[in-house]
């Protein structure tokens, strides 16, 4: 089907956004639009320029017979700052306080618009790392993990506390919770992760880092490599952190249950931009 250039540009742009990180041969577009590769290359140069000007991302061209073009999603520092400020505003609302000093985050994690932006920010922060899989622990980190995985075009694996017959044989470990110092168990289906994978760990909340550290230990059973660690909210008032390198978007600085006050600030993500 023959397209005018304006139609090609719109259709190609939509295709790139819907298929991030996927290597697409030039012949795919040339055949689809019944156009010369030289015309397709000119179209991609226009799209690349607009993507970069607007902070949407960039197009990377790989030469050779097995080459093609790939869309790498990005987020500008300004947009990232706006997102983190929005998150801080949402999290510091006093009605989020639950008994025991816990925070209610389910509404944020259930908001597709916000979660989608969080996913794009983490995909941008880890864009230059080799990542095969995004890992999280059930259940609240799952929405964020899927949002990140969508922009990285990789699968999600979910660590669970108990086994399910539908997942077959599993690998399990015991780990020490960083905050309660209790021994807990986590497990992962053997079929869900290939040996030697590069894994990005995503979690919604981190206190001392016991759960994240447990996932790191679990990955050792698969001879997997930790490609990065991202947490939505980290707690500041911790005597000993069990995880050294991680990227947080929001830092919880103080929770006053009596006065119903929650104080937060931006996390350490700016160091990784």
Secondary structure, DSSP 4 states (H G I P E B T S, - for coil): ----HHHHHHHHHHHHHHTTT--B-HHHHHHHHT--HHHHHHHHHHHHHHHHHHTSEEEEEE-STT-EEEEEE---HHHHHHHHHHHHHHHT-GGGB-TTS-B--HHHHT-HHHHHHHHHHHHHHTTTS--SEEEEETTTTHHHHHHHHHHHT-EEEEEBSS--GGG-SEEEEEEE-TTT--EEEEEEEGGGS-TT-EEEEEEEEESSSHHHHHHHHHHHTTT-EEEEEEEEEEES--S--S--S-EEEEEEEEEETTTTEEEEEE-SGGGG-
